[in-house]
Amino acid sequence: MTFTCILRRAALPRREQDSPFRSVPATLEPLFMDDTPLALIVDDDVTLRDLARQALEKAGCRVNDVATGEDAVQAFQQERPHIVLLDVMMPGMDGFDTCAALRKIPGGESVPILIMTGLDDIRSITTAYDVGATDFITKPWNPLILSHRVRYMLRASQTVAALSEREASLAEAQRIAHLGNWRWHLPSDRITLSKEIFRMLEIEDRPLSSPMTFEQFLSYLSAPDLASIETGIRHAVAAGKPFQQDHRILLPSGDTRIVHHQAEIIQVQGPAATIIAGTIQDITDQKRAEATIYHLSNYDHLTQLPNRQLFRDRVTQALAIQKRHRTQGAVLLVNLNRLQRFSDTLGPKCSDTILCEAANRLLQCIRQSDTVARYNEQDSPTLSRLDGNEFIILLTHLVSTESATNVAQRILESLNAPYYVDDRTMMITAGIGIARLGEDGSDVDILLRNVEAALHAAQEQGRNTYQFYTQSMNIALAERLSLESDLYHAVARKELLLHYQPQVDIRRWEITGVEALIRWHHPRQGLIPPAAFIPLAEETGLINEIGEWVLRQACTQQVAWAADGIEHLSIAVNLSAVQFHHRSLADLAATIIHETGASPANIELELTESTAMQRAEHAVSIFRQLKTMGFRLSIDDFGTGYSSLAYLKRFPIDTIKIDQAFIKDLDAESEHAAIAVAIIAMAHGLKLQVLAEGVETPAQLEILKEYGCDAIQGYLFSQPLPGELVAQLIRTHRAKRTSPRQAA
């Protein structure tokens, strides 16, 4: 039938067949984009080879011809022709054997082969097709018919090649996309699957081309939700609607994959569907990537607890449930104190270890009825890590607000237990703010704002305490935020100033120095003492800028007093912990001395005892640098920390200042008196001067004088004064040369 069809398409009117070559096309259509088609003619009759060559060359082919089957095999291997014209009756290898040999050569399986033979019996035709012939033509052949036959065979070959290439590209695209397709013919209940589905489902027990029933197909979709898949596809057939579902498949290898399954009707006959087509795409990697992105977006990378974003969602849900069912709940905001100090001293690894341990302790503190979930767990998360050293807890379905109190107390006790990091014992404290769902906020933003206000109130009460939210806290917090905003501009607006409190030698009753004390002249609130804004400056990071300003102003004042005749007066300047541990402190001090022209011998730098002992080795190094530069050094608030005498001997300090807490209730038989006596004796043993702070009464003065204290500072002699009044006081005092008893 193929032969007859081709002859019918190739037939021409009789007048065009009078001359063998009269109507042969000048050239063949450009069937091959990269080359002119090459034809190989194999015939032992040289005349027929020449006639065939002329016909094909006039048609635009390149031609090679050989006389034997053996030569044909060799020429085919060398040149790879696009078509072969092959005679049957040849010496040696006949046309049938040659055709079979060509089909075995790599690349020869798809090249069209035209058998040219005088044999027209059915057996010869069958043999030709059996050995791989594409078509045949009987001798004697018409040159025009031969050229058209070759033309059509080349066109068909190119079409088949293009189709094969598209199929290969589609298969490759499906492999890359992990996408396979199936086609279900409903009347015969037969499903055919693409190669990618065979690979995806690990089907190895049946041929690729073998169709299967719908039930057999479902048996390969081993999945926990197989019933819903079958129901969905059958419903799509019945309702005429598309089907799609993401589901798991359990493979014979034991692997579990997630696929996106789609199907829809593509052919109907009357009211019934006849063909439904579907696709299955492996989306396991996509789902894993989505899960990873979700985890990174919603969970803390260190503790694996929900982060702020996910916690906000959970609080929003809890508020909706609380409003609908009138349940009780609370939010607890937990702040870990001193954690940044450990990070600065021992490195971030230490603080990370403590944070993870604290997270585990918090999880254990929450009652079993208060669900706590980590990533991939079923229950709603109620414990979250916010930024830095803060955790937040959502408690739901509470019996009463006392339940939140009990949880807060357990948390404080648990967090206060020692932490062990690299053979070190660490202690931290915590503050907790508590806000009630609904009562203290009907939406998440208000609730979180109020619980933060409660935490600030708890921190102001002291360490290891908790505080419930009250409306007055927001007023205090708003004032604090306003003060913080104003503090950022205080230096630039020249609102800061220094007052100086005189320091008096007890025996000579002579002013030997002053302590520089910062004040803030707020444009609306007036004069603000340091206790009201220095902690705020430390929290906001402004303390370095303010500390630099204080040191520069004190040095400038020292130069001004010296120029006014008040020489050899020591000015004490307090260094904050942040300022002292800053790497550029020594360089900054040297720059200020150089720029102001001050004498470092008349500048005394003070550091609190607790700050000095926080990083004792570092403190020794900094103290030595400052001492080499000529500064006087002192330890402030002595007696309130935990000094090591070994380190105290190594500190190149000049003065120890007794904290005013030991002076306030001082009398001859008090415990404070014993501590003061011990401090004075120890300091003198180390060849250090002793100054008592906060001296307010003559009785305190007499006791300190009796114990051998060297100097005092306090309201007994003078309150802190502006620089010009201090100069006036010094001149007046020096003129009178008043004795200590008279002054008292």
C-alpha positions in Angstrom: 0.0 0.0 0.0 2.8 2.4 0.8 4.3 1.8 -2.6 1.0 2.3 -4.4 0.4 5.5 -2.5 3.8 6.9 -3.4 3.4 6.1 -7.1 0.0 7.7 -7.1 1.4 10.9 -5.6 4.4 10.8 -8.0 2.4 10.2 -11.2 2.6 12.9 -13.8 0.6 13.7 -17.0 1.7 11.6 -20.0 3.2 14.6 -21.8 5.7 15.2 -19.0 7.0 11.7 -19.3 8.1 11.9 -23.0 11.6 12.8 -22.1 13.3 11.1 -19.2 14.8 14.3 -17.7 12.5 17.0 -19.2 10.6 17.8 -16.0 13.1 16.9 -13.3 13.2 19.8 -10.8 16.3 22.0 -11.1 17.0 21.4 -7.4 15.5 19.5 -4.5 13.9 21.6 -1.7 16.4 22.4 1.0 15.4 19.4 3.1 18.6 19.6 5.2 19.5 23.0 6.6 23.2 22.3 7.0 24.0 20.3 3.8 22.9 19.2 0.4 21.5 15.6 0.7 24.0 12.9 -0.3 22.7 9.9 -2.1 24.6 6.6 -2.4 23.9 4.5 -5.5 24.8 0.8 -5.3 24.5 -1.2 -8.6 26.8 -3.4 -10.6 25.4 -2.0 -13.9 27.4 1.1 -14.7 24.8 2.4 -17.1 22.1 2.4 -14.6 24.4 4.0 -12.1 25.1 6.9 -14.6 21.4 7.3 -15.3 20.5 7.4 -11.6 23.4 9.9 -11.0 22.1 12.2 -13.7 18.6 12.1 -12.4 19.6 12.8 -8.8 22.2 15.5 -9.6 19.7 17.4 -11.7 17.4 17.2 -8.7 20.1 18.8 -6.5 21.6 15.8 -4.7 25.2 15.1 -4.2 25.8 11.5 -5.5 28.3 8.8 -4.8 28.1 5.4 -6.5 29.7 2.0 -6.0 29.3 -1.4 -7.7 29.2 -3.9 -4.9 27.6 -4.5 -1.5 31.0 -4.6 0.2 31.9 -1.2 -1.3 28.6 0.1 -0.2 29.2 -0.8 3.5 32.6 0.9 3.4 31.3 4.1 1.7 28.4 4.3 4.1 30.8 4.2 7.1 32.9 6.9 5.6 30.3 9.4 4.3 27.0 8.6 6.0 24.7 9.3 3.1 21.2 10.6 3.6 19.6 8.0 1.3 20.8 4.7 -0.3 19.6 3.4 -3.7 20.4 -0.3 -3.7 20.2 -2.9 -6.5 19.2 -6.5 -5.5 21.1 -8.6 -8.0 24.8 -8.0 -7.5 27.8 -10.3 -7.3 29.0 -11.1 -3.8 26.7 -9.5 -1.3 23.3 -9.1 -2.9 21.0 -6.2 -2.2 19.2 -7.9 0.6 22.4 -8.8 2.5 23.8 -5.3 1.9 20.6 -3.7 3.3 20.8 -5.9 6.4 24.5 -5.0 6.9 23.8 -1.2 6.5 21.0 -1.4 9.2 23.6 -2.8 11.7 26.0 0.1 11.3 25.5 2.9 14.0 23.4 5.6 12.4 22.2 3.3 9.6 19.0 2.2 11.3 17.1 5.3 10.3 18.6 6.1 6.8 16.0 5.5 4.0 17.0 2.6 1.7 15.3 2.3 -1.8 15.6 -1.2 -3.3 15.9 -1.1 -7.1 15.0 -4.5 -8.6 13.6 -6.2 -11.6 12.0 -8.8 -9.3 8.3 -8.0 -8.7 7.2 -11.2 -6.9 5.6 -11.0 -3.5 8.4 -13.0 -1.9 11.1 -10.5 -3.0 9.0 -7.6 -1.8 8.5 -9.3 1.6 12.3 -10.1 1.8 13.2 -6.5 1.1 11.0 -5.2 3.9 12.2 -7.9 6.2 15.9 -6.9 5.9 15.0 -3.2 6.5 14.2 -1.6 3.1 12.2 1.6 3.3 10.7 1.2 -0.1 11.4 -0.4 -3.5 11.1 0.5 -7.2 11.1 -1.9 -10.1 13.3 -1.8 -13.1 13.2 -0.3 -15.6 12.4 2.9 -13.7 11.6 6.3 -15.1 14.3 8.9 -14.1 11.6 11.5 -13.2 9.7 9.0 -11.1 13.0 8.0 -9.4 13.9 11.6 -8.6 10.4 12.2 -7.1 10.6 8.9 -5.1 13.9 10.0 -3.6 12.6 13.4 -2.9 9.6 12.1 -1.0 11.7 9.5 0.8 14.1 12.3 2.0 11.2 14.4 3.0 9.6 11.6 5.0 13.0 10.8 6.5 13.4 14.4 7.6 9.9 14.5 9.1 10.5 11.3 11.0 13.9 12.7 12.2 12.3 15.9 13.3 9.5 14.1 15.1 12.0 11.8 16.9 14.0 14.9 17.9 10.9 16.6 19.2 9.9 13.5 21.1 13.4 13.2 22.5 13.4 16.9 23.5 10.0 16.5 25.1 11.2 13.4 27.0 14.4 15.3 28.1 12.3 18.3 29.1 10.0 16.1 31.1 13.0 14.4 32.7 14.5 17.7 33.7 11.2 19.0 35.0 10.5 15.6 36.7 7.2 15.6 34.8 5.5 12.6 33.3 2.2 12.2 31.5 -0.5 9.5 31.2 -3.4 9.0 28.9 -6.5 7.0 29.8 -8.9 5.6 27.1 -12.0 5.0 29.0 -14.0 2.8 26.7 -11.2 0.2 26.7 -9.9 1.1 30.2 -6.4 1.3 29.0 -3.8 3.8 30.3 -0.5 4.5 28.6 2.3 6.1 30.5 5.3 8.2 29.5 8.9 7.0 30.1 9.3 9.6 32.9 6.3 8.2 34.8 7.9 4.7 34.6 11.1 6.2 36.0 9.3 8.3 38.6 7.2 5.4 39.9 10.1 2.9 39.7 8.0 0.6 37.4 10.3 -2.2 36.2 8.0 -5.2 35.9 6.4 -4.4 32.6 7.4 -3.1 29.1 7.3 0.7 28.5 4.9 0.3 25.6 2.5 -2.0 27.4 -0.8 -0.4 28.3 -2.5 -1.1 31.7 -5.9 -0.8 33.3 -6.8 2.1 35.5 -6.7 -0.2 38.6 -3.2 -1.4 37.7 -2.1 2.2 37.3 -3.5 3.1 40.8 -1.6 0.1 42.2 1.7 1.8 41.3 0.6 5.0 43.0 1.2 3.6 46.4 0.2 6.5 48.7 -1.4 7.1 52.1 -4.1 9.1 50.4 -4.7 6.8 47.4 -8.5 6.7 48.0 -8.8 10.4 47.6 -6.7 10.3 44.4 -9.0 7.7 42.8 -12.1 9.5 44.0 -10.8 12.8 42.6 -10.0 11.4 39.2 -13.3 9.6 38.9 -15.2 12.7 40.0 -13.3 14.7 37.3 -14.6 12.2 34.7 -18.1 12.3 36.0 -18.3 16.1 36.5 -16.2 17.1 33.5 -14.0 19.2 35.7 -10.2 19.2 36.1 -8.5 17.3 38.9 -5.4 18.4 40.8 -3.9 17.3 44.1 -0.5 17.2 45.8 0.1 13.9 47.4 2.9 11.5 48.5 3.9 8.3 46.8 5.7 5.5 48.5 8.3 3.9 46.1 9.5 0.3 46.0 12.9 1.6 47.0 11.5 2.9 50.3 11.8 6.5 49.3 8.8 8.9 49.7 8.2 11.5 47.1 5.7 14.4 46.8 4.0 14.9 43.5 1.6 17.3 41.9 -1.1 15.3 40.1 -3.4 16.9 37.4 -5.9 15.4 35.0 -8.6 16.7 32.7 -10.9 15.4 29.9 -9.5 16.0 26.4 -12.1 14.0 24.3 -15.8 13.3 24.6 -18.2 11.3 22.6 -21.7 12.5 23.1 -22.3 13.1 26.8 -19.5 10.8 27.9 -15.8 11.3 28.2 -13.6 9.0 26.2 -10.1 10.2 26.9 -8.7 11.8 30.0 -5.0 13.0 30.1 -3.0 13.6 33.2 0.4 14.7 34.4 2.5 13.8 37.4 5.3 16.1 38.5 7.8 15.3 41.3 7.8 18.4 43.5 9.7 16.9 46.4 12.6 19.3 46.1 10.3 22.2 45.7 8.4 21.3 48.8 11.6 20.8 50.8 12.8 24.2 49.6 9.5 25.8 50.6 9.8 24.1 54.0 13.4 25.5 54.4 12.3 29.0 53.4 9.4 28.8 55.8 11.7 27.6 58.6 14.2 30.4 57.9 11.4 33.0 57.8 9.6 31.8 60.9 12.1 30.1 63.2 15.2 31.3 65.1 18.3 29.7 63.7 20.0 29.3 67.1 17.3 27.9 69.3 14.9 26.5 66.6 12.1 28.3 68.4 9.5 30.4 66.5 10.6 33.9 65.8 8.8 37.2 66.2 6.9 36.8 62.9 5.4 33.4 63.6 4.7 34.3 67.3 2.7 37.3 66.1 0.5 34.9 64.0 0.0 32.6 67.0 -0.9 35.5 69.3 -3.4 36.8 66.7 -5.0 33.3 66.6 -5.1 33.2 70.4 -6.8 36.6 70.6 -9.5 35.5 68.2 -10.1 32.3 70.3 -10.1 34.2 73.5 -12.6 36.7 72.2 -14.9 33.9 70.9 -14.7 31.6 73.9 -14.0 34.0 76.7 -10.8 32.1 77.8 -8.0 33.6 79.8 -4.4 33.8 78.6 -1.3 35.9 79.0 1.9 36.9 77.3 5.2 36.8 79.2 8.2 38.7 77.9 11.4 37.4 79.5 14.7 39.4 79.3 18.0 37.8 80.3 20.3 40.2 82.1 24.1 40.4 81.8 24.2 38.2 78.6 25.9 40.9 76.6 28.6 41.1 79.2 29.4 37.4 78.8 29.4 37.9 75.0 31.8 40.8 75.2 34.1 39.0 77.7 34.1 35.4 76.6 32.8 35.7 73.0 29.5 35.1 71.3 29.8 31.3 71.6 29.4 31.6 75.3 26.2 33.7 75.1 24.8 31.4 72.4 25.3 28.4 74.7 23.5 30.2 77.5 20.7 31.2 75.2 20.1 27.6 74.1 20.2 26.4 77.7 17.8 29.1 78.7 15.4 28.2 75.9 15.4 24.5 77.1 14.7 25.7 80.7 11.8 27.9 79.5 10.3 24.9 77.6 10.5 22.8 80.8 8.9 25.6 82.9 5.7 25.8 80.9 3.0 23.4 82.0 2.2 20.5 79.8 -1.3 21.9 79.2 0.3 25.0 77.7 1.4 23.6 74.3 5.0 24.4 73.3 6.0 23.5 69.8 9.2 23.5 67.9 9.5 23.2 64.1 7.6 20.4 62.5 5.5 19.6 65.6 1.8 19.6 65.4 0.9 21.9 68.3 0.9 25.7 68.1 4.1 27.3 69.2 3.9 29.3 72.5 7.6 30.0 73.2 9.5 32.3 70.9 12.9 33.9 70.8 12.8 37.6 69.9 15.8 39.7 69.1 18.9 39.3 71.3 18.4 38.2 74.8 14.5 38.2 74.9 12.1 35.3 74.9 8.3 35.6 74.8 5.7 33.0 76.0 2.1 32.7 75.1 0.0 30.9 77.8 -3.6 30.0 76.8 -6.6 28.5 78.5 -5.4 29.6 82.0 -7.6 28.9 85.0 -6.8 32.4 86.4 -4.1 35.1 86.2 -2.4 33.4 89.2 -1.4 30.7 86.8 0.7 33.2 84.9 2.2 34.2 88.2 3.2 30.7 89.0 4.8 30.2 85.6 6.7 33.4 85.9 8.0 32.4 89.4 9.1 29.0 88.0 10.9 30.7 85.1 12.8 33.1 87.4 13.9 30.2 89.7 15.0 28.1 86.7 16.9 30.8 84.9 18.7 31.8 88.1 20.4 28.3 88.4 24.1 28.2 87.3 25.1 27.8 83.7 28.2 25.8 82.9 30.2 26.8 79.8 33.7 25.5 79.1 34.4 24.7 82.7 33.1 28.1 83.8 30.2 28.8 86.0 27.9 31.6 84.8 25.0 33.3 86.6 22.3 35.4 85.0 19.2 37.0 86.2 16.0 37.8 84.4 13.1 40.2 84.3 9.6 39.3 83.2 6.7 41.5 82.0 3.2 40.0 81.9 0.2 41.2 79.8 -3.2 39.5 79.8 -4.9 38.6 76.5 -7.9 40.8 75.8 -7.6 42.9 79.0 -4.2 44.4 78.2 -4.6 44.4 74.4 -7.2 43.3 71.9 -4.7 43.1 69.0 -1.1 41.8 68.8 0.6 45.2 68.4 -1.1 46.7 71.5 -0.5 43.5 73.5 3.2 43.4 72.6 3.7 47.1 73.3 2.1 46.7 76.8 4.0 43.6 77.7 7.2 45.5 76.9 6.1 48.3 79.2 5.6 45.7 81.9 9.1 44.3 81.3 10.6 47.8 81.7 8.8 48.3 84.9 10.0 44.9 86.2 13.6 45.8 85.2 13.3 49.1 87.2 12.2 47.1 90.3 15.4 45.2 90.2 16.7 41.8 89.0 14.8 38.5 89.2 11.3 40.0 89.4 8.1 40.1 87.3 5.5 42.8 86.8 2.0 42.8 85.4 1.0 45.6 83.0 -0.8 48.6 84.2 -2.0 51.6 82.2 0.4 53.9 84.0 3.3 52.0 82.6 2.7 53.3 79.1 2.9 56.8 80.3 6.2 56.1 81.9 7.4 54.2 78.8 6.4 57.1 76.6 8.2 59.5 78.8 11.3 57.3 78.6 11.1 57.1 74.8 10.8 60.9 74.6 13.7 61.3 76.9 15.7 58.9 74.8 14.9 60.9 71.7 15.9 64.1 73.4 19.2 62.6 74.6 20.3 61.9 71.1 20.4 65.7 70.5 21.6 66.8 73.9 25.3 67.0 73.0 24.8 68.8 69.7 22.4 71.3 71.4 24.9 71.9 74.2 22.4 70.9 76.9 24.9 68.9 78.9 27.0 70.6 81.6 29.4 69.6 84.4 29.1 70.3 88.1 32.0 69.8 90.4 31.9 68.5 94.0 34.9 69.4 96.1 37.2 66.8 97.7 38.7 67.9 101.0 41.9 66.7 102.8 40.6 65.8 106.3 43.7 66.9 108.3 44.6 70.1 106.4 40.9 70.8 105.6 42.0 71.9 102.2 40.3 71.4 98.9 42.7 69.2 96.9 40.4 68.1 94.1 36.9 67.9 92.7 34.8 65.2 91.0 33.2 66.1 87.7 29.5 65.2 87.7 27.4 65.5 84.6 24.0 67.2 84.5 21.5 67.6 81.7 19.7 70.9 81.3 16.6 69.7 79.6 14.7 72.4 77.7 11.4 71.4 79.3 12.2 69.4 82.4 15.0 71.5 83.7 18.1 70.0 85.4 18.1 66.2 85.1 20.6 64.2 87.4 22.8 61.5 85.9 21.0 58.6 87.5 18.0 59.5 85.3 19.7 59.4 82.0 23.1 57.7 82.2 21.5 54.1 82.2 19.6 55.3 79.1 22.8 56.5 77.5 24.4 53.1 78.1 21.4 51.2 76.6 21.3 53.4 73.5 25.1 53.4 72.9 25.4 57.2 73.5 27.6 56.7 76.5 30.8 56.8 74.5 29.9 60.1 72.9 28.8 61.5 76.3 31.9 60.1 78.1 34.2 61.7 75.5 32.4 65.0 76.0 32.8 64.8 79.8 36.5 64.1 79.6 37.1 66.9 77.1 35.1 69.4 79.2 37.0 68.4 82.4 40.4 68.8 80.7 39.3 72.2 79.3 38.1 73.3 82.8 41.4 72.2 84.4 43.4 74.3 81.9 41.0 77.3 82.5 41.4 77.0 86.3 45.2 76.7 86.0 45.3 79.9 83.9 43.1 81.6 86.6 45.6 80.7 89.3 44.0 77.6 90.7 46.8 75.1 90.1 47.4 71.5 91.2 43.7 70.8 91.6 42.8 67.2 90.7 39.6 66.6 88.6 38.1 63.1 88.9 36.2 61.8 85.9 34.1 58.7 86.0 34.5 56.1 83.2 31.6 53.9 82.3 32.1 50.2 81.7 31.4 50.6 78.0 33.8 53.5 77.7 36.5 51.7 79.7 36.4 48.6 77.7 36.4 50.4 74.4 39.5 49.6 72.4 40.4 53.2 71.7 40.1 54.6 75.2 43.9 55.2 75.6 44.1 56.8 72.2 41.1 59.0 72.9 42.5 60.2 76.2 45.9 61.0 74.6 44.1 63.0 71.8 42.1 65.0 74.3 45.1 65.8 76.4 47.0 67.0 73.3 44.1 69.1 72.0 43.2 70.8 75.3 46.7 71.1 76.7 45.6 69.7 80.1 48.0 68.0 82.5 47.2 64.3 82.9 48.8 64.5 86.4 45.8 66.6 87.5 43.2 64.3 85.8 42.0 61.3 87.9 40.1 58.6 86.0 37.6 56.7 88.1 36.4 53.1 87.5 33.8 51.3 89.7 35.0 48.2 91.5 32.6 45.9 89.7 33.7 47.2 86.3 37.3 46.7 87.1 36.8 43.1 88.2 34.5 42.3 85.3 37.5 41.8 83.0 40.4 42.0 85.5 43.2 41.2 83.2 42.0 43.6 80.6 41.6 46.3 83.3 45.2 45.8 84.4 46.4 46.3 80.8 44.3 49.5 80.4 45.2 50.9 83.8 48.9 50.5 83.0 48.5 52.3 79.6 46.7 55.2 81.3 49.2 55.3 84.2 52.1 55.5 81.7 50.5 58.5 80.2 50.5 60.3 83.5 46.9 60.0 84.7 45.9 59.4 88.3 43.7 56.4 88.8 41.1 55.4 91.4 38.6 52.7 92.2 35.1 54.1 92.9 32.3 52.6 95.0 34.7 50.3 96.8 33.2 47.6 99.0 30.1 47.0 96.8 31.9 44.5 94.4 34.0 41.4 94.9 37.5 42.5 94.5 40.5 40.1 94.5 43.4 41.4 96.6 45.7 39.8 94.1 44.3 42.0 91.3 44.0 45.0 93.6 47.8 44.9 94.1 48.3 44.7 90.4 46.1 47.7 89.6 48.4 50.8 89.4 45.8 52.9 91.2 46.3 55.9 93.5 43.0 56.1 95.5 40.3 53.9 96.8 36.9 55.5 97.4 34.6 54.1 100.0 31.0 53.8 98.8 28.6 56.1 100.5 26.5 53.1 101.5 29.1 52.4 104.2 29.1 56.1 105.3 25.4 56.8 105.6 24.8 54.9 108.9 28.3 55.1 110.2 28.8 55.1 114.0 31.4 53.8 116.3 29.9 50.3 116.8 28.2 49.6 113.5 29.1 46.9 111.0 29.7 49.6 108.5 32.3 51.1 110.7 34.1 47.8 110.8 34.0 47.6 107.0 35.3 51.2 106.7 38.1 50.5 109.1 39.1 47.4 107.1 39.0 49.3 103.8 41.2 52.1 105.2 43.7 49.7 106.7 43.9 47.6 103.6 44.4 50.7 101.3 47.1 52.2 103.5 48.8 48.8 103.6 48.9 49.0 99.8 50.2 52.6 99.9 46.9 54.0 98.6 44.9 57.1 99.5 41.3 56.6 100.9 38.4 59.0 100.1 35.0 58.6 101.7 32.0 59.5 99.6 28.7 60.9 100.8 29.9 62.4 104.1 27.0 64.6 105.4 27.4 64.9 109.2 30.2 66.1 111.5 29.8 62.8 113.4 30.7 60.9 110.2 33.7 63.2 109.7 35.0 62.6 113.2 34.8 58.9 112.9 36.6 58.8 109.5 39.2 61.2 110.9 39.7 58.8 113.8 40.1 55.8 111.5 42.7 57.6 109.4 40.7 58.3 106.3 42.6 60.7 104.0 39.8 62.8 102.4 36.1 63.2 102.2 33.5 64.3 99.6 29.9 65.1 100.4 27.3 67.7 101.4 29.0 68.3 104.7 31.4 70.5 102.8 29.6 71.3 99.6 27.1 70.1 97.1 28.2 69.9 93.4 28.6 73.4 91.9 29.1 74.9 88.5 32.8 75.6 87.5 32.7 79.3 88.3 31.3 78.8 91.8 33.9 76.1 92.5 36.6 78.6 91.7 35.0 81.2 94.0 34.7 78.6 96.8 38.3 77.6 96.5 39.5 81.2 96.7 37.3 82.0 99.7 38.3 78.8 101.5 42.0 79.3 100.9 41.7 82.9 102.1 40.0 81.9 105.4 42.2 78.8 106.0 39.4 77.5 108.1 40.0 74.4 110.3 37.9 71.2 109.9 36.3 71.6 113.4 35.2 75.2 112.7 33.8 74.2 109.4 31.8 71.5 111.0 
